[in-house]
Amino acid sequence: MANTENDLAGAQREHWQGTYAAHPGMYGEQPSAPAVHAAEMFRAVSAREVLELGADHGRDALYFAREDFTVQATDFSPVGLEQLRLERTPTARGSLAASGARCSTTS
């Protein structure tokens, strides 16, 4: 069973590595509609921390940080997370940390 799970994780990582390398910023720079809605809901209940699973190249994680949330972003793909790191701006009011199976950073 563990080998099958490891094989699946490896295949996912390989797929997303290739996808993000071939199409940097493929989802654009604007946050997704669900992220905008989630930020409104988080504010309504005074939530300040966000864990984003499958952060891709970070458009939603960056949005949450700009909206003053503390964000932990994760992804299978170190390539996607590196794109997120490169897009971080000092104008974000919140904080952002990105980590994956093979790479980790904290801002």
N, C-alpha and C positions, 0 to 999 in steps of 0.2 A: 504494500500500500504506500509506504513512504517513497519508494522509488517512483511510483506513478505520480504522486504529488510533486516530487522534485522535478520530474520530467515536464509536467504541466507548467510549473512555475518558470522553469527554464525556457520553455517554448513561448510563454507570455512575455517574458523579459526580452527575448530575442526579437519577437514580433514588434514590440513597442520601441525597442532600440532602433530598429530599421525604419519604422514609420516616422519617428520624431527626427531622425537624422535626415531622411529624405524630404520631410515636410515641416521644417521648423515653424512654430507658431500656427500650426494648421487649424486651430480653432479660433484664431483671431485674438485680438487684444481686449475686446469688450467682455465683461463678465456675462455668464449665462443667465437667463431669466430665473432658473431655480436658485442661483447664488444670490441674486438681488432679493428675491422673495425670502430666502433663508436669513439673510442679514436683517431684514425687517422683523422676522419672527424672533431671531436671537435678541435683538434690541428690546422687543416687547417683553421678554422674560428676563432681561438684564444678564444674558449670557455674554461672556467676554472672551471665551476661548473656543477655537474651532479646530477640529481635526478633519483634514480633508484627505480621504482615501482615493487614490487614483487621480492625483493632482495634474497629470499631464504636464504641459509646459507652464502651468501656474496662473492662468488668467483669473480663475476664481479665487485662488489663494492670495494673489496680489490685491484683488478687489477687497477681500476681507481685511487685509492688513491696512489698506488705504482707509477703510471704514473704522479703524481703531480697534480691531480685534487682534488677539494673540493667536497666531495660526501655526499649526504643525501640519505640514504638507508631506504626503508620502506618495511614492509611485514605484512600479516595477523597474522603470527605466531611468538609469542615471543620466542618459542623454536629455530626457524631458526635464529632469530636475536641474541639470546644468543650465538649460534654457531659462528655467524659472530663476535661478540664481543670477543670471546675467540681466534679467529684466527688473530685478529689485531696484526700487528707487528710494532715495532718501526722503521723499515726500510722504512715505507711508507713516501714518500715526501709530499703528499697531506694530507688533513684531512678527517675524516670519522665520520659521525653521523648516528646512526641507531635508527629508531623509528617505533612503531607499534600501533595498536589500544589499547593495554594494557600495553605497556612498552616503555620507552624512555631513551636514553642515548646520551651523546655528548662526543666526545674524545677531 
